[in-house]
Amino acid sequence: MDQTLRQLGELLLGAVPTVILLATLYILYTFLVHRPLTAVLAERRSRTQGAMEKARADIAAAEARTADYEQRLREARQKVFKNQEARRQQATQSRTQAVQQARSRAQEQVKQARVGMEEDKRQAMSKLQSDAARLATDIVRTVLRPMASPSQVGGQ
Protein backbone atom coordinates (compact mmCIF):
# COMPACT_ATOMS: atom_id res chain seq x y z
CA MET A 1 0.00 0.00 0.00
CA ASP A 2 2.89 2.21 0.56
CA GLN A 3 3.89 1.77 -2.97
CA THR A 4 0.38 2.65 -4.17
CA LEU A 5 0.43 5.80 -2.13
CA ARG A 6 3.79 6.74 -3.49
CA GLN A 7 2.65 6.17 -7.05
CA LEU A 8 -0.41 8.20 -6.33
CA GLY A 9 1.76 11.01 -4.90
CA GLU A 10 3.97 10.91 -7.99
CA LEU A 11 0.91 11.06 -10.20
CA LEU A 12 -0.40 14.05 -8.29
CA LEU A 13 2.99 15.69 -8.43
CA GLY A 14 3.12 15.09 -12.18
CA ALA A 15 -0.41 16.51 -12.54
CA VAL A 16 0.48 19.80 -10.78
CA PRO A 17 1.96 21.39 -13.94
CA THR A 18 -1.12 20.25 -15.90
CA VAL A 19 -3.43 21.82 -13.30
CA ILE A 20 -1.38 25.03 -13.38
CA LEU A 21 -1.51 25.00 -17.17
CA LEU A 22 -5.28 24.43 -17.14
CA ALA A 23 -5.80 27.22 -14.59
CA THR A 24 -3.62 29.54 -16.70
CA LEU A 25 -5.56 28.60 -19.82
CA TYR A 26 -8.84 29.22 -18.01
CA ILE A 27 -7.70 32.65 -16.81
CA LEU A 28 -6.36 33.56 -20.24
CA TYR A 29 -9.57 32.33 -21.89
CA THR A 30 -11.64 34.38 -19.45
CA PHE A 31 -9.65 37.57 -20.07
CA LEU A 32 -8.91 37.18 -23.75
CA VAL A 33 -12.02 35.48 -25.14
CA HIS A 34 -14.95 35.19 -22.74
CA ARG A 35 -15.12 38.78 -21.40
CA PRO A 36 -14.68 40.49 -24.81
CA LEU A 37 -17.16 38.05 -26.34
CA THR A 38 -19.66 38.74 -23.55
CA ALA A 39 -19.16 42.48 -24.01
CA VAL A 40 -19.67 42.22 -27.78
CA LEU A 41 -22.79 40.10 -27.32
CA ALA A 42 -24.16 42.55 -24.74
CA GLU A 43 -23.50 45.47 -27.08
CA ARG A 44 -25.09 43.57 -29.95
CA ARG A 45 -28.12 42.79 -27.79
CA SER A 46 -28.41 46.43 -26.68
CA ARG A 47 -28.10 47.66 -30.27
CA THR A 48 -30.68 45.14 -31.46
CA GLN A 49 -33.01 46.05 -28.61
CA GLY A 50 -32.40 49.75 -29.30
CA ALA A 51 -33.12 49.26 -32.98
CA MET A 52 -36.28 47.34 -32.17
CA GLU A 53 -37.38 50.00 -29.68
CA LYS A 54 -36.62 52.70 -32.27
CA ALA A 55 -38.61 50.74 -34.85
CA ARG A 56 -41.52 50.44 -32.40
CA ALA A 57 -41.32 54.17 -31.70
CA ASP A 58 -41.25 54.90 -35.44
CA ILE A 59 -44.26 52.63 -35.98
CA ALA A 60 -46.13 54.34 -33.14
CA ALA A 61 -45.28 57.77 -34.57
CA ALA A 62 -46.42 56.66 -38.03
CA GLU A 63 -49.66 55.33 -36.56
CA ALA A 64 -50.18 58.62 -34.71
CA ARG A 65 -49.58 60.59 -37.94
CA THR A 66 -51.94 58.27 -39.79
CA ALA A 67 -54.63 58.73 -37.14
CA ASP A 68 -54.13 62.51 -37.28
CA TYR A 69 -54.34 62.44 -41.09
CA GLU A 70 -57.51 60.34 -40.96
CA GLN A 71 -59.03 62.71 -38.39
CA ARG A 72 -58.23 65.75 -40.54
CA LEU A 73 -59.63 63.91 -43.58
CA ARG A 74 -62.87 63.16 -41.69
CA GLU A 75 -63.10 66.81 -40.62
CA ALA A 76 -62.52 67.98 -44.19
CA ARG A 77 -65.22 65.62 -45.47
CA GLN A 78 -67.64 66.87 -42.82
CA LYS A 79 -66.86 70.45 -43.80
CA VAL A 80 -67.49 69.65 -47.47
CA PHE A 81 -70.77 67.92 -46.60
CA LYS A 82 -71.84 70.88 -44.46
CA ASN A 83 -71.00 73.29 -47.29
CA GLN A 84 -72.95 71.15 -49.75
CA GLU A 85 -75.91 70.99 -47.37
CA ALA A 86 -75.80 74.77 -46.90
CA ARG A 87 -75.76 75.23 -50.69
CA ARG A 88 -78.66 72.82 -51.06
CA GLN A 89 -80.65 74.68 -48.44
CA GLN A 90 -79.85 77.99 -50.08
CA ALA A 91 -80.89 76.63 -53.48
CA THR A 92 -84.08 75.24 -51.95
CA GLN A 93 -84.86 78.59 -50.36
CA SER A 94 -84.16 80.37 -53.65
CA ARG A 95 -86.42 77.93 -55.47
CA THR A 96 -89.13 78.35 -52.85
CA GLN A 97 -88.92 82.13 -53.11
CA ALA A 98 -89.02 81.97 -56.92
CA VAL A 99 -92.05 79.68 -56.78
CA GLN A 100 -93.79 81.99 -54.30
CA GLN A 101 -93.06 85.01 -56.47
CA ALA A 102 -94.30 83.18 -59.55
CA ARG A 103 -97.47 82.16 -57.70
CA SER A 104 -98.13 85.68 -56.48
CA ARG A 105 -97.55 87.05 -60.01
CA ALA A 106 -99.83 84.38 -61.43
CA GLN A 107 -102.51 85.13 -58.83
CA GLU A 108 -102.21 88.85 -59.61
CA GLN A 109 -102.51 88.11 -63.33
CA VAL A 110 -105.54 85.91 -62.65
CA LYS A 111 -107.12 88.74 -60.61
CA GLN A 112 -106.40 91.21 -63.40
CA ALA A 113 -107.77 88.79 -65.98
CA ARG A 114 -110.93 88.32 -63.89
CA VAL A 115 -111.31 92.07 -63.53
CA GLY A 116 -110.81 92.43 -67.29
CA MET A 117 -113.28 89.65 -67.98
CA GLU A 118 -115.82 91.28 -65.65
CA GLU A 119 -115.34 94.58 -67.45
CA ASP A 120 -115.69 92.84 -70.83
CA LYS A 121 -118.79 91.07 -69.52
CA ARG A 122 -120.34 94.36 -68.35
CA GLN A 123 -119.52 96.01 -71.67
CA ALA A 124 -120.95 93.05 -73.57
CA MET A 125 -124.06 93.05 -71.37
CA SER A 126 -124.60 96.77 -71.87
CA LYS A 127 -124.01 96.41 -75.62
CA LEU A 128 -126.39 93.46 -75.72
CA GLN A 129 -128.98 95.47 -73.78
CA SER A 130 -128.59 98.45 -76.08
CA ASP A 131 -128.67 96.17 -79.14
CA ALA A 132 -131.69 94.38 -77.73
CA ALA A 133 -133.42 97.73 -77.11
CA ARG A 134 -132.56 98.95 -80.60
CA LEU A 135 -133.72 95.68 -82.16
CA ALA A 136 -136.90 95.81 -80.13
CA THR A 137 -137.52 99.37 -81.33
CA ASP A 138 -136.82 98.37 -84.93
CA ILE A 139 -139.13 95.40 -84.62
CA VAL A 140 -141.88 97.52 -83.10
CA ARG A 141 -141.52 100.14 -85.86
CA THR A 142 -141.56 97.52 -88.52
CA VAL A 143 -144.62 95.86 -87.09
CA LEU A 144 -146.46 99.07 -86.36
CA ARG A 145 -145.64 100.90 -89.54
CA PRO A 146 -148.56 101.24 -91.79
CA MET A 147 -148.47 99.23 -94.78
CA ALA A 148 -146.84 101.33 -97.29
CA SER A 149 -147.13 101.04 -100.94
CA PRO A 150 -144.46 99.25 -102.80
CA SER A 151 -143.32 102.51 -104.33
CA GLN A 152 -142.82 104.06 -100.93
CA VAL A 153 -140.94 101.09 -99.60
CA GLY A 154 -138.49 101.24 -102.46
CA GLY A 155 -138.11 105.02 -102.13
CA GLN A 156 -136.91 105.03 -98.65
DOVEX-68453 format. One record per atom (N, C-alpha, C): residue in one letter; x, y, z. Coordinates in nm, 3 decimals. Atoms other than C-alpha are relative to their C-alpha. Example, Ala and Ser with C-alpha at 12.3 -4.5 7.8 and 13.67 -1.06 7.14 Angstrom:
2
+---+---------+---------+---------+
! r !      px !      py !      pz !
+---+---------+---------+---------+
! A !   0.089 !  -0.119 !   0.000 !
! A !   1.230 !  -0.450 !   0.780 !
! A !   0.090 !   0.120 !   0.000 !
! S !  -0.082 !  -0.119 !  -0.006 !
! S !   1.367 !  -0.106 !   0.714 !
! S !  -0.077 !   0.109 !   0.073 !
+---+---------+---------+---------+
//
This chain:
156
+---+---------+---------+---------+
! r !      px !      py !      pz !
+---+---------+---------+---------+
! M !   0.079 !  -0.115 !   0.000 !
! M !   0.000 !   0.000 !   0.000 !
! M !   0.085 !   0.125 !   0.000 !
! D !  -0.094 !  -0.110 !   0.001 !
! D !   0.289 !   0.221 !   0.056 !
! D !   0.038 !   0.035 !  -0.142 !
! Q !  -0.038 !  -0.020 !   0.138 !
! Q !   0.389 !   0.177 !  -0.297 !
! Q !  -0.114 !   0.064 !  -0.077 !
! T !   0.116 !  -0.058 !   0.068 !
! T !   0.038 !   0.265 !  -0.417 !
! T !  -0.011 !   0.146 !   0.037 !
! L !   0.010 !  -0.139 !  -0.041 !
! L !   0.043 !   0.580 !  -0.213 !
! L !   0.113 !   0.081 !  -0.063 !
! R !  -0.109 !  -0.071 !   0.062 !
! R !   0.379 !   0.674 !  -0.349 !
! R !  -0.029 !   0.024 !  -0.146 !
! Q !   0.034 !  -0.016 !   0.142 !
! Q !   0.265 !   0.617 !  -0.705 !
! Q !  -0.109 !   0.107 !  -0.016 !
! L !   0.105 !  -0.100 !   0.005 !
! L !  -0.041 !   0.820 !  -0.633 !
! L !   0.058 !   0.139 !   0.024 !
! G !  -0.067 !  -0.128 !  -0.027 !
! G !   0.176 !   1.101 !  -0.490 !
! G !   0.077 !   0.045 !  -0.123 !
! E !  -0.075 !  -0.037 !   0.120 !
! E !   0.397 !   1.091 !  -0.799 !
! E !  -0.096 !   0.045 !  -0.110 !
! L !   0.101 !  -0.039 !   0.101 !
! L !   0.091 !   1.106 !  -1.020 !
! L !  -0.052 !   0.141 !   0.029 !
! L !   0.049 !  -0.133 !  -0.036 !
! L !  -0.040 !   1.405 !  -0.829 !
! L !   0.108 !   0.104 !  -0.024 !
! L !  -0.109 !  -0.093 !   0.023 !
! L !   0.299 !   1.569 !  -0.843 !
! L !   0.018 !   0.025 !  -0.148 !
! G !  -0.010 !  -0.016 !   0.145 !
! G !   0.312 !   1.509 !  -1.218 !
! G !  -0.119 !   0.076 !  -0.056 !
! A !   0.121 !  -0.067 !   0.049 !
! A !  -0.041 !   1.651 !  -1.254 !
! A !  -0.001 !   0.148 !   0.038 !
! V !  -0.003 !  -0.140 !  -0.044 !
! V !   0.048 !   1.980 !  -1.078 !
! V !   0.028 !   0.093 !  -0.118 !
! P !  -0.021 !  -0.091 !   0.113 !
! P !   0.196 !   2.139 !  -1.394 !
! P !  -0.121 !   0.003 !  -0.095 !
! T !   0.118 !   0.004 !   0.086 !
! T !  -0.112 !   2.025 !  -1.590 !
! T !  -0.110 !   0.085 !   0.061 !
! V !   0.102 !  -0.080 !  -0.069 !
! V !  -0.343 !   2.182 !  -1.330 !
! V !   0.034 !   0.147 !  -0.014 !
! I !  -0.043 !  -0.140 !   0.013 !
! I !  -0.138 !   2.503 !  -1.338 !
! I !  -0.025 !   0.046 !  -0.143 !
! L !   0.022 !  -0.034 !   0.140 !
! L !  -0.151 !   2.500 !  -1.717 !
! L !  -0.148 !   0.019 !  -0.029 !
! L !   0.146 !  -0.013 !   0.022 !
! L !  -0.528 !   2.443 !  -1.714 !
! L !  -0.054 !   0.127 !   0.066 !
! A !   0.045 !  -0.122 !  -0.069 !
! A !  -0.580 !   2.722 !  -1.459 !
! A !   0.044 !   0.122 !  -0.079 !
! T !  -0.048 !  -0.111 !   0.081 !
! T !  -0.362 !   2.954 !  -1.670 !
! T !  -0.082 !   0.014 !  -0.127 !
! L !   0.081 !  -0.003 !   0.121 !
! L !  -0.556 !   2.860 !  -1.982 !
! L !  -0.140 !   0.054 !   0.030 !
! Y !   0.133 !  -0.049 !  -0.036 !
! Y !  -0.884 !   2.922 !  -1.801 !
! Y !   0.002 !   0.150 !   0.023 !
! I !  -0.012 !  -0.143 !  -0.026 !
! I !  -0.770 !   3.265 !  -1.681 !
! I !   0.020 !   0.075 !  -0.130 !
! L !  -0.023 !  -0.065 !   0.130 !
! L !  -0.636 !   3.356 !  -2.024 !
! L !  -0.127 !  -0.002 !  -0.086 !
! Y !   0.126 !   0.009 !   0.076 !
! Y !  -0.957 !   3.233 !  -2.189 !
! Y !  -0.100 !   0.101 !   0.052 !
! T !   0.095 !  -0.093 !  -0.059 !
! T !  -1.164 !   3.438 !  -1.945 !
! T !   0.032 !   0.142 !  -0.041 !
! F !  -0.038 !  -0.137 !   0.032 !
! F !  -0.965 !   3.757 !  -2.007 !
! F !   0.006 !   0.028 !  -0.149 !
! L !  -0.020 !  -0.026 !   0.142 !
! L !  -0.891 !   3.718 !  -2.375 !
! L !  -0.122 !  -0.031 !  -0.087 !
! V !   0.110 !   0.041 !   0.088 !
! V !  -1.202 !   3.548 !  -2.514 !
! V !  -0.136 !   0.024 !   0.064 !
! H !   0.135 !   0.000 !  -0.059 !
! H !  -1.495 !   3.519 !  -2.274 !
! H !  -0.049 !   0.143 !   0.031 !
! R !   0.046 !  -0.135 !  -0.034 !
! R !  -1.512 !   3.878 !  -2.140 !
! R !  -0.024 !   0.086 !  -0.124 !
! P !   0.028 !  -0.081 !   0.120 !
! P !  -1.468 !   4.049 !  -2.481 !
! P !  -0.121 !  -0.054 !  -0.078 !
! L !   0.113 !   0.059 !   0.069 !
! L !  -1.716 !   3.805 !  -2.634 !
! L !  -0.131 !   0.036 !   0.070 !
! T !   0.119 !  -0.037 !  -0.078 !
! T !  -1.966 !   3.874 !  -2.355 !
! T !  -0.033 !   0.147 !  -0.022 !
! A !   0.021 !  -0.143 !   0.022 !
! A !  -1.916 !   4.248 !  -2.401 !
! A !  -0.057 !   0.026 !  -0.139 !
! V !   0.050 !  -0.016 !   0.138 !
! V !  -1.967 !   4.222 !  -2.778 !
! V !  -0.144 !  -0.048 !  -0.011 !
! L !   0.137 !   0.051 !   0.004 !
! L !  -2.279 !   4.010 !  -2.732 !
! L !  -0.097 !   0.095 !   0.072 !
! A !   0.085 !  -0.095 !  -0.073 !
! A !  -2.416 !   4.255 !  -2.474 !
! A !  -0.024 !   0.125 !  -0.084 !
! E !   0.016 !  -0.118 !   0.086 !
! E !  -2.350 !   4.547 !  -2.708 !
! E !  -0.092 !  -0.031 !  -0.118 !
! R !   0.086 !   0.042 !   0.112 !
! R !  -2.509 !   4.357 !  -2.995 !
! R !  -0.146 !  -0.006 !   0.045 !
! R !   0.136 !   0.011 !  -0.053 !
! R !  -2.812 !   4.279 !  -2.779 !
! R !  -0.059 !   0.140 !   0.024 !
! S !   0.051 !  -0.135 !  -0.028 !
! S !  -2.841 !   4.643 !  -2.668 !
! S !  -0.029 !   0.074 !  -0.131 !
! R !   0.026 !  -0.064 !   0.129 !
! R !  -2.810 !   4.766 !  -3.027 !
! R !  -0.125 !  -0.057 !  -0.066 !
! T !   0.117 !   0.064 !   0.059 !
! T !  -3.068 !   4.514 !  -3.146 !
! T !  -0.126 !   0.046 !   0.073 !
! Q !   0.114 !  -0.045 !  -0.078 !
! Q !  -3.301 !   4.605 !  -2.861 !
! Q !  -0.028 !   0.148 !  -0.029 !
! G !   0.017 !  -0.143 !   0.031 !
! G !  -3.240 !   4.975 !  -2.930 !
! G !  -0.063 !   0.019 !  -0.136 !
! A !   0.057 !  -0.011 !   0.135 !
! A !  -3.312 !   4.926 !  -3.298 !
! A !  -0.147 !  -0.041 !   0.000 !
! M !   0.139 !   0.046 !  -0.005 !
! M !  -3.628 !   4.734 !  -3.217 !
! M !  -0.087 !   0.104 !   0.071 !
! E !   0.077 !  -0.103 !  -0.069 !
! E !  -3.738 !   5.000 !  -2.968 !
! E !  -0.018 !   0.123 !  -0.090 !
! K !   0.011 !  -0.113 !   0.094 !
! K !  -3.662 !   5.270 !  -3.227 !
! K !  -0.103 !  -0.033 !  -0.108 !
! A !   0.098 !   0.041 !   0.101 !
! A !  -3.861 !   5.074 !  -3.485 !
! A !  -0.141 !   0.007 !   0.057 !
! R !   0.132 !  -0.009 !  -0.063 !
! R !  -4.152 !   5.044 !  -3.240 !
! R !  -0.043 !   0.146 !   0.016 !
! A !   0.031 !  -0.143 !  -0.015 !
! A !  -4.132 !   5.417 !  -3.170 !
! A !  -0.037 !   0.061 !  -0.135 !
! D !   0.032 !  -0.050 !   0.134 !
! D !  -4.125 !   5.490 !  -3.544 !
! D !  -0.137 !  -0.047 !  -0.045 !
! I !   0.132 !   0.055 !   0.036 !
! I !  -4.426 !   5.263 !  -3.598 !
! I !  -0.110 !   0.074 !   0.076 !
! A !   0.100 !  -0.073 !  -0.080 !
! A !  -4.613 !   5.434 !  -3.314 !
! A !  -0.017 !   0.142 !  -0.053 !
! A !   0.009 !  -0.136 !   0.054 !
! A !  -4.528 !   5.777 !  -3.457 !
! A !  -0.074 !   0.000 !  -0.135 !
! A !   0.069 !   0.011 !   0.128 !
! A !  -4.642 !   5.666 !  -3.803 !
! A !  -0.149 !  -0.024 !   0.021 !
! E !   0.141 !   0.025 !  -0.029 !
! E !  -4.966 !   5.533 !  -3.656 !
! E !  -0.068 !   0.127 !   0.051 !
! A !   0.056 !  -0.126 !  -0.051 !
! A !  -5.018 !   5.862 !  -3.471 !
! A !  -0.022 !   0.098 !  -0.115 !
! R !   0.016 !  -0.090 !   0.116 !
! R !  -4.958 !   6.059 !  -3.794 !
! R !  -0.114 !  -0.048 !  -0.089 !
! T !   0.110 !   0.054 !   0.080 !
! T !  -5.194 !   5.827 !  -3.979 !
! T !  -0.134 !   0.032 !   0.064 !
! A !   0.125 !  -0.032 !  -0.071 !
! A !  -5.463 !   5.873 !  -3.714 !
! A !  -0.031 !   0.148 !  -0.013 !
! D !   0.021 !  -0.145 !   0.014 !
! D !  -5.413 !   6.251 !  -3.728 !
! D !  -0.047 !   0.032 !  -0.142 !
! Y !   0.039 !  -0.022 !   0.140 !
! Y !  -5.434 !   6.244 !  -4.109 !
! Y !  -0.145 !  -0.044 !  -0.023 !
! E !   0.137 !   0.048 !   0.017 !
! E !  -5.751 !   6.034 !  -4.096 !
! E !  -0.099 !   0.092 !   0.069 !
! Q !   0.089 !  -0.093 !  -0.070 !
! Q !  -5.903 !   6.271 !  -3.839 !
! Q !  -0.018 !   0.128 !  -0.081 !
! R !   0.011 !  -0.122 !   0.082 !
! R !  -5.823 !   6.575 !  -4.054 !
! R !  -0.080 !  -0.028 !  -0.127 !
! L !   0.076 !   0.037 !   0.120 !
! L !  -5.963 !   6.391 !  -4.358 !
! L !  -0.148 !  -0.008 !   0.033 !
! R !   0.141 !   0.006 !  -0.042 !
! R !  -6.287 !   6.316 !  -4.169 !
! R !  -0.056 !   0.141 !   0.020 !
! E !   0.045 !  -0.138 !  -0.022 !
! E !  -6.310 !   6.681 !  -4.062 !
! E !  -0.021 !   0.073 !  -0.132 !
! A !   0.013 !  -0.064 !   0.131 !
! A !  -6.252 !   6.798 !  -4.419 !
! A !  -0.125 !  -0.050 !  -0.072 !
! R !   0.121 !   0.056 !   0.064 !
! R !  -6.522 !   6.562 !  -4.547 !
! R !  -0.125 !   0.058 !   0.064 !
! Q !   0.116 !  -0.057 !  -0.068 !
! Q !  -6.764 !   6.687 !  -4.282 !
! Q !  -0.020 !   0.145 !  -0.042 !
! K !   0.010 !  -0.140 !   0.042 !
! K !  -6.686 !   7.045 !  -4.380 !
! K !  -0.057 !   0.008 !  -0.141 !
! V !   0.052 !   0.002 !   0.138 !
! V !  -6.749 !   6.965 !  -4.747 !
! V !  -0.148 !  -0.034 !   0.001 !
! F !   0.142 !   0.038 !  -0.007 !
! F !  -7.077 !   6.792 !  -4.660 !
! F !  -0.085 !   0.114 !   0.056 !
! K !   0.074 !  -0.112 !  -0.056 !
! K !  -7.184 !   7.088 !  -4.446 !
! K !  -0.016 !   0.111 !  -0.103 !
! N !   0.009 !  -0.102 !   0.105 !
! N !  -7.100 !   7.329 !  -4.729 !
! N !  -0.102 !  -0.041 !  -0.106 !
! Q !   0.096 !   0.047 !   0.099 !
! Q !  -7.295 !   7.115 !  -4.975 !
! Q !  -0.142 !   0.011 !   0.053 !
! E !   0.134 !  -0.008 !  -0.059 !
! E !  -7.591 !   7.099 !  -4.737 !
! E !  -0.045 !   0.146 !   0.006 !
! A !   0.035 !  -0.142 !  -0.005 !
! A !  -7.580 !   7.477 !  -4.690 !
! A !  -0.038 !   0.049 !  -0.140 !
! R !   0.033 !  -0.039 !   0.138 !
! R !  -7.576 !   7.523 !  -5.069 !
! R !  -0.135 !  -0.057 !  -0.042 !
! R !   0.130 !   0.060 !   0.033 !
! R !  -7.866 !   7.282 !  -5.106 !
! R !  -0.114 !   0.077 !   0.065 !
! Q !   0.103 !  -0.076 !  -0.070 !
! Q !  -8.065 !   7.468 !  -4.844 !
! Q !  -0.020 !   0.137 !  -0.063 !
! Q !   0.010 !  -0.130 !   0.064 !
! Q !  -7.985 !   7.799 !  -5.008 !
! Q !  -0.071 !  -0.012 !  -0.134 !
! A !   0.067 !   0.021 !   0.129 !
! A !  -8.089 !   7.663 !  -5.348 !
! A !  -0.148 !  -0.029 !   0.020 !
! T !   0.140 !   0.030 !  -0.029 !
! T !  -8.408 !   7.524 !  -5.195 !
! T !  -0.075 !   0.126 !   0.038 !
! Q !   0.064 !  -0.126 !  -0.039 !
! Q !  -8.486 !   7.859 !  -5.036 !
! Q !  -0.020 !   0.090 !  -0.122 !
! S !   0.013 !  -0.081 !   0.121 !
! S !  -8.416 !   8.037 !  -5.365 !
! S !  -0.113 !  -0.051 !  -0.087 !
! R !   0.108 !   0.060 !   0.079 !
! R !  -8.642 !   7.793 !  -5.547 !
! R !  -0.136 !   0.030 !   0.061 !
! T !   0.126 !  -0.025 !  -0.069 !
! T !  -8.913 !   7.835 !  -5.285 !
! T !  -0.042 !   0.146 !  -0.019 !
! Q !   0.032 !  -0.141 !   0.020 !
! Q !  -8.892 !   8.213 !  -5.311 !
! Q !  -0.044 !   0.026 !  -0.144 !
! A !   0.036 !  -0.019 !   0.141 !
! A !  -8.902 !   8.197 !  -5.692 !
! A !  -0.140 !  -0.054 !  -0.026 !
! V !   0.132 !   0.059 !   0.018 !
! V !  -9.205 !   7.968 !  -5.678 !
! V !  -0.106 !   0.090 !   0.063 !
! Q !   0.096 !  -0.088 !  -0.067 !
! Q !  -9.379 !   8.199 !  -5.430 !
! Q !  -0.022 !   0.127 !  -0.081 !
! Q !   0.013 !  -0.120 !   0.083 !
! Q !  -9.306 !   8.501 !  -5.647 !
! Q !  -0.080 !  -0.031 !  -0.126 !
! A !   0.073 !   0.038 !   0.121 !
! A !  -9.430 !   8.318 !  -5.955 !
! A !  -0.148 !  -0.020 !   0.033 !
! R !   0.140 !   0.020 !  -0.040 !
! R !  -9.747 !   8.216 !  -5.770 !
! R !  -0.070 !   0.132 !   0.024 !
! S !   0.064 !  -0.130 !  -0.027 !
! S !  -9.813 !   8.568 !  -5.648 !
! S !  -0.021 !   0.077 !  -0.129 !
! R !   0.020 !  -0.065 !   0.131 !
! R !  -9.755 !   8.705 !  -6.001 !
! R !  -0.114 !  -0.064 !  -0.076 !
! A !   0.108 !   0.070 !   0.071 !
! A !  -9.983 !   8.438 !  -6.143 !
! A !  -0.135 !   0.034 !   0.062 !
! Q !   0.126 !  -0.035 !  -0.065 !
! Q ! -10.251 !   8.513 !  -5.883 !
! Q !  -0.040 !   0.143 !  -0.035 !
! E !   0.029 !  -0.139 !   0.038 !
! E ! -10.221 !   8.885 !  -5.961 !
! E !  -0.050 !   0.006 !  -0.144 !
! Q !   0.044 !   0.002 !   0.140 !
! Q ! -10.251 !   8.811 !  -6.333 !
! Q !  -0.140 !  -0.058 !  -0.011 !
! V !   0.134 !   0.059 !   0.001 !
! V ! -10.554 !   8.591 !  -6.265 !
! V !  -0.102 !   0.104 !   0.047 !
! K !   0.090 !  -0.105 !  -0.050 !
! K ! -10.712 !   8.874 !  -6.061 !
! K !  -0.024 !   0.105 !  -0.109 !
! Q !   0.014 !  -0.100 !   0.106 !
! Q ! -10.640 !   9.121 !  -6.340 !
! Q !  -0.083 !  -0.054 !  -0.115 !
! A !   0.077 !   0.061 !   0.108 !
! A ! -10.777 !   8.879 !  -6.598 !
! A !  -0.148 !  -0.008 !   0.038 !
! R !   0.140 !   0.006 !  -0.045 !
! R ! -11.093 !   8.832 !  -6.389 !
! R !  -0.064 !   0.138 !  -0.004 !
! V !   0.052 !  -0.137 !   0.005 !
! V ! -11.131 !   9.207 !  -6.353 !
! V !  -0.027 !   0.039 !  -0.145 !
! G !   0.018 !  -0.029 !   0.144 !
! G ! -11.081 !   9.243 !  -6.729 !
! G !  -0.119 !  -0.073 !  -0.058 !
! M !   0.114 !   0.077 !   0.051 !
! M ! -11.328 !   8.965 !  -6.798 !
! M !  -0.131 !   0.057 !   0.052 !
! E !   0.121 !  -0.062 !  -0.055 !
! E ! -11.582 !   9.128 !  -6.565 !
! E !  -0.033 !   0.128 !  -0.077 !
! E !   0.022 !  -0.124 !   0.076 !
! E ! -11.534 !   9.458 !  -6.745 !
! E !  -0.051 !  -0.032 !  -0.139 !
! D !   0.047 !   0.042 !   0.133 !
! D ! -11.569 !   9.284 !  -7.083 !
! D !  -0.143 !  -0.050 !   0.007 !
! K !   0.136 !   0.053 !  -0.017 !
! K ! -11.879 !   9.107 !  -6.952 !
! K !  -0.099 !   0.114 !   0.016 !
! R !   0.089 !  -0.115 !  -0.018 !
! R ! -12.034 !   9.436 !  -6.835 !
! R !  -0.020 !   0.077 !  -0.130 !
! Q !   0.011 !  -0.072 !   0.128 !
! Q ! -11.952 !   9.601 !  -7.167 !
! Q !  -0.086 !  -0.079 !  -0.097 !
! A !   0.080 !   0.084 !   0.090 !
! A ! -12.095 !   9.305 !  -7.357 !
! A !  -0.146 !   0.002 !   0.040 !
! M !   0.139 !  -0.003 !  -0.048 !
! M ! -12.406 !   9.305 !  -7.137 !
! M !  -0.066 !   0.133 !  -0.037 !
! S !   0.060 !  -0.129 !   0.033 !
! S ! -12.460 !   9.677 !  -7.187 !
! S !  -0.020 !   0.012 !  -0.151 !
! K !   0.016 !  -0.004 !   0.146 !
! K ! -12.401 !   9.641 !  -7.562 !
! K !  -0.118 !  -0.088 !  -0.041 !
! L !   0.113 !   0.088 !   0.033 !
! L ! -12.639 !   9.346 !  -7.572 !
! L !  -0.132 !   0.066 !   0.038 !
! Q !   0.123 !  -0.068 !  -0.042 !
! Q ! -12.898 !   9.547 !  -7.378 !
! Q !  -0.036 !   0.113 !  -0.098 !
! S !   0.029 !  -0.109 !   0.095 !
! S ! -12.859 !   9.845 !  -7.608 !
! S !  -0.040 !  -0.056 !  -0.136 !
! D !   0.037 !   0.064 !   0.127 !
! D ! -12.867 !   9.617 !  -7.914 !
! D !  -0.139 !  -0.060 !   0.009 !
! A !   0.133 !   0.059 !  -0.017 !
! A ! -13.169 !   9.438 !  -7.773 !
! A !  -0.106 !   0.110 !  -0.002 !
! A !   0.095 !  -0.112 !   0.000 !
! A ! -13.342 !   9.773 !  -7.711 !
! A !  -0.016 !   0.055 !  -0.141 !
! R !   0.006 !  -0.050 !   0.136 !
! R ! -13.256 !   9.895 !  -8.060 !
! R !  -0.076 !  -0.098 !  -0.090 !
! L !   0.071 !   0.100 !   0.081 !
! L ! -13.372 !   9.568 !  -8.216 !
! L !  -0.149 !  -0.002 !   0.035 !
! A !   0.141 !  -0.002 !  -0.040 !
! A ! -13.690 !   9.581 !  -8.013 !
! A !  -0.071 !   0.122 !  -0.061 !
! T !   0.058 !  -0.121 !   0.060 !
! T ! -13.752 !   9.937 !  -8.133 !
! T !  -0.019 !  -0.019 !  -0.149 !
! D !   0.011 !   0.022 !   0.145 !
! D ! -13.682 !   9.837 !  -8.493 !
! D !  -0.114 !  -0.097 !  -0.029 !
! I !   0.106 !   0.097 !   0.023 !
! I ! -13.913 !   9.540 !  -8.462 !
! I !  -0.136 !   0.066 !   0.021 !
! V !   0.127 !  -0.067 !  -0.027 !
! V ! -14.188 !   9.752 !  -8.310 !
! V !  -0.032 !   0.096 !  -0.114 !
! R !   0.025 !  -0.091 !   0.112 !
! R ! -14.152 !  10.014 !  -8.586 !
! R !  -0.043 !  -0.077 !  -0.123 !
! T !   0.033 !   0.077 !   0.120 !
! T ! -14.156 !   9.752 !  -8.852 !
! T !  -0.139 !  -0.058 !   0.013 !
! V !   0.131 !   0.061 !  -0.018 !
! V ! -14.462 !   9.586 !  -8.709 !
! V !  -0.108 !   0.109 !   0.000 !
! L !   0.101 !  -0.104 !  -0.012 !
! L ! -14.646 !   9.907 !  -8.636 !
! L !  -0.002 !   0.094 !  -0.120 !
! R !  -0.001 !  -0.088 !   0.115 !
! R ! -14.564 !  10.090 !  -8.954 !
! R !  -0.116 !  -0.036 !  -0.090 !
! P !   0.111 !   0.029 !   0.087 !
! P ! -14.856 !  10.124 !  -9.179 !
! P !   0.053 !  -0.062 !  -0.127 !
! M !  -0.035 !   0.065 !   0.125 !
! M ! -14.847 !   9.923 !  -9.478 !
! M !   0.021 !   0.105 !  -0.104 !
! A !  -0.028 !  -0.099 !   0.103 !
! A ! -14.684 !  10.133 !  -9.729 !
! A !  -0.006 !  -0.064 !  -0.136 !
! S !   0.008 !   0.051 !   0.136 !
! S ! -14.713 !  10.104 ! -10.094 !
! S !   0.138 !  -0.043 !  -0.042 !
! P !  -0.128 !   0.051 !   0.043 !
! P ! -14.446 !   9.925 ! -10.280 !
! P !   0.087 !   0.112 !  -0.052 !
! S !  -0.083 !  -0.108 !   0.050 !
! S ! -14.332 !  10.251 ! -10.433 !
! S !   0.062 !   0.076 !   0.115 !
! Q !  -0.056 !  -0.072 !  -0.114 !
! Q ! -14.282 !  10.406 ! -10.093 !
! Q !   0.109 !  -0.081 !   0.067 !
! V !  -0.097 !   0.088 !  -0.066 !
! V ! -14.094 !  10.109 !  -9.960 !
! V !   0.131 !   0.009 !  -0.074 !
! G !  -0.123 !  -0.003 !   0.078 !
! G ! -13.849 !  10.124 ! -10.246 !
! G !   0.063 !   0.135 !   0.007 !
! G !  -0.052 !  -0.134 !  -0.001 !
! G ! -13.811 !  10.502 ! -10.213 !
! G !   0.077 !   0.032 !   0.124 !
! Q !  -0.068 !  -0.034 !  -0.125 !
! Q ! -13.691 !  10.503 !  -9.865 !
! Q !   0.127 !  -0.066 !   0.010 !
+---+---------+---------+---------+
//
